[in-house]
Amino acid sequence: MGAPYELWIAVRYLKARRRELFISLITWISVAGVALGVTALIVVLSVMTGFEEDLRDKILGANAHAVVLPLGGMLKDPERVAREVERVEGVTGATPFAVSQVMVMAGGNVVGALLRGLDASSAGRVIDVDRFLVRGRLSDLEGDTPGVLVGREMARNLGLLVGDKVQVVSPAGSATPIGVIPRLRTFRVAGIFATGMYEFDTTFAFVTLREAQDFLRLGTAAGGVEVRVADIYQARQIARSIEARLGPGYYVRDWMDMNRNLFSALKLEKVAMFVILALIVLVAAFNITSTLIMVVLEKSREIAILKSMGATNRSVRRIFVMEGLVIGGLGTALGLLGGWLLCFLLHRYKFIELPKDVYYIDTLPVVMKPEIFGLVAVCAVILCLVATLYPSWQASRLDPVEALRYE
């Protein structure tokens, strides 16, 4: 009650009579087309959002949100810089680090690696090393024989277990009259970590900052200071605040700068997939156009009678626009429900498995966000609305005299 009569007529036109069953079949095909397109969009965008967030969490778990670096050379006073950085609003932790390219040898096998020295007392406030450890603990780095944490893939390549000994060679050795002699030191495997990122698990090796400084002949210097912030999406603004506090001689790189190419590629891929899958909804919208054209031809007599009774061209247009929106709205609602149900089943039961030797995860990650559902619904309804414009315009131009001449 209270609804405009155009909507009542539009719903009546959708109800099939015996001689209009073919039009009804086309109508339900249009509804199914819109529903399938919306479902595909919801599922694909939710899975790609899950991939993006899972990848971001893994990257930010093994790396800091921002890094303070000196302009050339090494950081001479890392402890003072770390204290200054922690005074910046939005910073939750800061720790000095050192990094160098090395070679790791064990059992006749050699692999290249990045040796990262971290301060065991403060590193846990900045990077989640403990969360990724599958063997050992961060505190196990201390001992009579210096410890090292290696990635799971590096351990597999070298055949390492916790407690084994490895030799680490630094190409930046000591100068002698006969040339440069690489520095070599024996470390004990104190733990094995698995971030899920193949590149990290094959190349990173962690030691204490003190051992890294001694092995690399850095004295009390460090490569820089790693920073953790409260809000990762404010990392760029906080980085500028850190630069302003430290003054000239330092620069800060945030996680978005350091991984710009990767996340830009993911965003571009998501946009491309949205455009491609939106074509499914567009095809369904063309079905709505053909359905309405057939309804106009079938209902030409009724339209002529309505116009003879005083219905305006605008009212006739509204009848067929509403009819198309009912079809599109029903298809969109069913698609949203189907997309949510499929995403829920994927997240709950994880029945699609991925090969672990190809991907860094073993199942499809799914993250359902209200804005994804809203964006897909709005786009689907707009496409369905555009599909109704031509048939409704044609219906409004119908001449009642010509339509009723032979009745």
N, C-alpha and C positions, 0 to 999 in steps of 0.2 A: 504494500500500500504506500502511496506517496511517490512511487517511482514514475518517471516520465513515460507517457504512452509509447514513445519510440522504442524504449527498452522492452516493453511488454510485447510489442509487435515483432521486434528482432528475435526475441526468444521463441515466439510462436513460429517464425519462419524456420528456425532450426529444428523444429519437431517434424519428423518425417511422416508423410502419409504413404500409402502403398505405392502410388505412382511416382514418389519422390525418393525412393530408397537409394537410388544411385547418388543423388546429391548428398544424402545423409552419409553414405559411405565415404565420399570425397571429404566431407566435413570432418569425420573422425580420423581420416588419414592426415588431414591438416593438423588436427590436435596432436596426433601421435608424432608428427614431424617436429612440431614446436617442442614437445616434451622431450624427445630424444636429443634435439640440439641443446636444450637447456641442461639436460642431465650430463651430456658430454662436456659442456663448458664448465659446469660445477666441478665435476670429477677431475678434469685435467688441470684447472686452475688451482684446486685444492692440493693436488699432488705436487705440482710445481712449486707452490708456496711452501709445502712441507720440505721439498728438496732444498729450497733456498734457506729456510730457517735452520734445518738440520746442518747444512754445510756451514752456515754462519756460526752456529753454536760450536761446532767442532773447531773451526778456525780460531774463534775467540777463546776457546778453552785452552788451546795450546799456545796462543800468542796473546800479547797484551793489547789493550784497547788503543794505546798510543805509545810512541817511543820518542824519548828525548835524546837527541844526538848532538855532538859538538860539530862546529863548522871546521872540519879537518882535524886529523889526529885523533887522540884518545881523550876521554873524559878524565881529567886529572883529579877532581874532587867529587866522585860519584855520591858519597854519603851526604855531603852538603846539598848537592843538587836534588837528591831524593827527598831530603827534609823540606826544601823549598817547594818542591812540586806538591807534596802532601798538604801544604797550606792552601793550595788553590781550591776554591769552592767547586765541588762536584767530583773531586779526586778521592777515591777510597783506598788507594794503595800505590806505592811506588817502590821499586827494587832495582838496584844496579845489575848489569849483566855484561858478559863478555862473550864474543863469538868469533870463531875462526874456522877456516877450512882445514880439515885434517884427513889423514888416512887411518883406518882402523884395520888391524891385522889379527887373524886368529886361525890357527890350524892350516896355515898356508894360503888362506883366502884373504883378499884385500878389497875393501870397499871405501869409497869416498864418503865423507860425513861432514856435518857442521857441528863442531863442538861448542856447546853453550854452557858457560859458567853462570850459575845462579846462586843467589844468597838464600840458603836454606831457611833462615829465620824470617825472611820477608817475602820470598817468592810465592808462598801459598796465598798471600793476599792479592796477587796480581794474575797468576796463571794457575790453571787447575791441573797441575801435574799429578797430584794424588788421585784425582778422579779417573785418570787414564791408566794408572798403574795396575797391571794384572799380576805382577810378581814383585815382591819387595815393597819397601817404603822409602819415602824421601829422606828420612833420617838415616837410612842405611848407607848413604853416601859417605858418612864419617867412618873412620876406622884406621887401622894400621896401614893397610893398603888402600889408596884412594879408590873410591867407588865411581861407577859410571852407570847411568840409566840409558838403555838402548831401546830402539823401537822394535816391535815384534817382527817386522819384515827384515830388519837388519840382523836380528838374532837368528832368523831362519836362514838367511843367506850365509851367515858365518857359522851356523851350528852352535849357537851359544845357549847356555843355561845360567841361571843365577848361581854365582860363585865362581864361574869360569874366569880366566885371565885373558885380557886382550892387550895388545900393544897399540898405542896411539902415536902417530908420527905427524909432526908439524913441519910442513915444507919451509916455514920461516925459521930456519935454524941459526946456528951460531957461525959467525965468520971466522975462518982460519986462514993461514997462509996458503993452504992448498985448495981453498974454496969454502963453500957453505956446507956445513954438516947439519942435516936435519935433526931436530930434537925428537927423542923417543922416550915414552914413559909407559909403564905397565899399570893398568887399571883392573880392578875387580868388578865384574858385572854385579851391581847391587840390586838391580831391578829391571823389569821389562814393561814398557808401556805400549798401549794400543789406542791411538786417537781415532782410528777408522779412516784416516787420510793416508793414502799409500805414500805420497811424497814425504810426509812427516815421518812416518814409521820406518822409512828406508834411509833417511839422511840425518836425522837429529840424534845427538847423544848429549846427555846432561851430566855435568860434574859440578862440584861446588865452586863458587866464585873464587875462593882462595886458591884452590888447585889450578883453576884456569889461569889466574894471574901469575902463579908461580911457573906453570908449564910454558906459558906464552911470553914470559919475561915482561910482564906489564907493571910490576911493582904494585902500587895501590890504585892504579888507573883502571878504568873499565871502558867498555865500548859505548855505553849509554845507560839510560834509565828507562825501564818499562813501567807503564802507568795503567792503572785500572780506574774506570770512571763509573759513577752510579747509573748513568743513562747512556747507553751506547750510541743513541741517536743524537746526543749532544756532544759527542767526542770531538767534533771539529771545532765547536765554539770553545770547549775547554782547552783544546790544544792551542788556540790563539791566546787564551788567558795565560797559559803556562809560558808561552814565548814572551808575552808582555812582562811577566814577573821575573823571568830569568835574564831578560835583556839581550843585547847582541852577543853573538858567539854561539848561540844554540838555535836549533830548529826542531820542530815537533811534527811527526807524521802520525796521523790517526789511522784506524783500521780500514776506513773507507778509501783512503788514499792508497794504502798498501795493497788492497785487493780490488781496486777499481775495475780493472779489466774483467775479472771473474764475475763480479756482481752485475756489471753492465751487460755482459753476455747473457746472464740468467734473466735479467729484466727484458732484454730484447727478445729472447726466446719466448718468454711468457706472453708478450704483446703479439708476437707472430702467431703463436698457437691460438690466442683469443680471436684474432682476425680470421684465421683459417676455419676454426670451429664455428664461428659466427655465421659462416656461409651455410651451415646446415640449417640454422634458424631462418636465414634468408630464403633458402629453397622452400621451407615450410611456409614462409610468408607468401611466396608466389602461389603455393597451393591455395592459400586463403583467397588470393585475388581471383583465381580461376573458380573457386567455389562461389564467391559472391557474384561473379559475372553470370554463372549458371542460375543462381537464385534470382537475379534480376530478370533474366529471360523467362524463367518459370513463373515469376510473380508479377509480370508486367500488367496483367489484368487487375490484380489487387492494388498495385501502385497507382494505376489510373483511377480506380475508384477512390482511393485515399485522396488523390489530388482533386478529384471532382467534389469531394466532401469538404475541401478547404485546406488540406495539408499543404504546407509550403515546401518549396524546393529544399530549404534548410532542414525541415523535419524529415524529408525523405533521405537526405544525405545522412542525418544522424541515425536513422534506422539501420542503415547498412554499415556505418562506422561502428555502431554498437554491436552489431552482429559479428563483425570481424574481431572486435575487441573481446567479445565473449569467447570466441574460438581461441584467440591468442592467449587470453587470460587463463582459460582452462588448461591449455597446453603448458603455459609457463608454470602454473601451480603444480601440475603433475610432474613437470621436469624438476622443479625445486625439491619436491618431495622425493622423487627418484634419485636425484643427485645426493641429497642428504643421507638417504638410506644406504646407497652404495658406498659413500665415503665412510659412514659409520661401520659398515661391514668390513671395509678394507682396514680401518683403524683397529677394529676390535679383534678380528680373526686373522688378519695378515695372511690371507690365502694366496696372494701373489708373491712368490719368492724370487729374488734376484740372485744371480751368480756372484758369490763373494769375491771371486778372482777377477771380476770385471768392474763391479761397482763397490763403493766404500760402505754400502749398507746392504742388508740381506732381505729387506722388504720395502714396499712402497711407503714413504712417509706421507701422511695426510694431515693437513691443518685446515680446518673449516673456519672461515672468518665471515662475519655478517656482511662486511662490505663486498665480498665476492658475490654472495647471494644477491645482495641488492643491486650491484652493477649488472649482473647477468639478467636479472628480472627486468630492470629498466630498459636495457638494450633490446631484449626480446619483445617487450610490449611496444616499444617505439617502432621496431621493424614491422610488427603486425599492424600497427596504426597506419604506417605509410602504405602497407599493402591494401588498405581499405579505401584509399582516396579515389583511385580511378573508378572502381565499380560504383561507389556511392555517387560520384559526380555524374556518371552515365545514367544512374537511376533517377537522379533529380532532373535530368534533361528530358525524361520520357514525356511525350505528348499524350495526354489522356484521350484526345479525340482519335488519334491514330490507333491507340491500343484497344479502344472500345468499338471501333467502326464495324467490325465483323462479329461482334458478340450479340 
